[in-house]
Amino acid sequence: MADGGRKLFGTDGVRGEAGTFLTAELATSIGRAATASLGKDRPQVLIVRDTRESGPMLEAALAAGIAAAGGDALLAGVLPTPAAAILVRRLGLDLAAVVSASHNPYRDNGIKFFSAQGTKLPDEVEGRLEALMEGDGPPPAAEPGRIEQLNGGEDDYVRELRSAFQIDLSGRTVMLDCANGATYRVAPRIFAELGATVETIGVEPDGRNINEGVGSTHVEALARIVAVSDTVDIGFAFDGDGDRVLAVDAAGRVHDGDELIALAARGLASRGELGGGVVVTVMTNFGFHQAMKEDGIEVAITQVGDRYVIDEMLRRDWKLGGEQSGHIIASDIVSTGDGIAAALLTMGELGDAALADAPAMEKLPQVLVNVQVADRESLGGATAVWEAVESENAALEGRGRVLLRASGTEPLVRVMVEAPEAAEADAVCERLVDLVRRELG
């Protein structure tokens, strides 16, 4: 049950340490509330999960809550998060739930939902779920639902992606880092079925090694291996739940979400297939904006968080967007970040070319420092800080930029600087960090 007005849902569902914060009882309560909120007789609710050892416990508890509220819980097992967004729509279900904490360590877990249309639930809907969890929760259903295994979910997901990406990867050798997470079976399968020779790391999940030294948050592991390989053309590193990806070229250089989005945007635009512009966040590299300006591609900017990118894409009816972290959304395929889809989109744009030979943007040196402060809310009234930011931005106009923002969850102010040369970026950042510490520390 909700705890005295405590906000459970963050920017990506409910997330916290499994067994302490995210307990079986809380998962059951969330399942009951989510099912009751649908207001339907016998709603059909899909559940997928990643490879964490707490996953089966929370999956069972969530399913119990769904059944207690009169819904049928359909267990699809270990699948990437975007598979839930695709399957809920493809199978005509009422709701999909994902048990995962994405790129977090194995001790954490989470629960997030997708609507019948395959989109993340709006803040106001999550607020209603929390309200339903107050007190004794929603009234019990007249008749409980069922808990059933859903067979063939992986096959359906593979068919959907293969239909969207009818490309031939014969002659390509691809290394996939599956983070010992939700993509460990399906990603190698899709690439192999499309003709690629597939090498892998991070495909031996034991419940505790998800994201541990592998995956998109530790892409250096993949980069080291690819750099010394005589056979691998390109590598892709997914995160634990498979909704983000980073790429590595044959020389071991890492290409982030900004670069992959730029590659896709320029390719789609050149063929008249972009369908509008591109949505990115405030953290997107200045070099991306310069590249899009050169090609006459419109760019919309949102706050950090893939849900905000998706909302803006839907509002504008654009079909490409994403984040520097590797959340890349091609909404004509799936309305959420999909690491495998983004990797296939990249391969389609490259054709026979090497990633290193297809630069889509010139990335500016970027410095990001998190500054500990007494109260993150005080940033808004820090006149001296904002005057300095304005001055530094004026000096960098047309060449780079400065961005300051408070963390949404921690007592931190994030200072980010981009400039044509790393030394200039470092110097500007150092001046601002010192000022923030003096004024707010």
Beta strands, then each sheet from edge to edge (+ up, - down):
strand 1: 14-17
strand 2: 44-49
strand 3: 72-78
strand 4: 95-99
strand 5: 108-115
strand 6: 147-149
strand 7: 173-177
strand 8: 197-201
strand 9: 234-238
strand 10: 245-249
strand 11: 254-255
strand 12: 278-281
strand 13: 299-302
strand 14: 320-322
strand 15: 328-330
strand 16: 366-372
strand 17: 401-406
strand 18: 412-418
sheet 1: 1+ 5- 4+ 2+ 3+ 6+
sheet 2: 8+ 7+ 9+ 10- 11+
sheet 3: 13+ 12+ 14+ 15-
sheet 4: 16+ 18- 17+
end
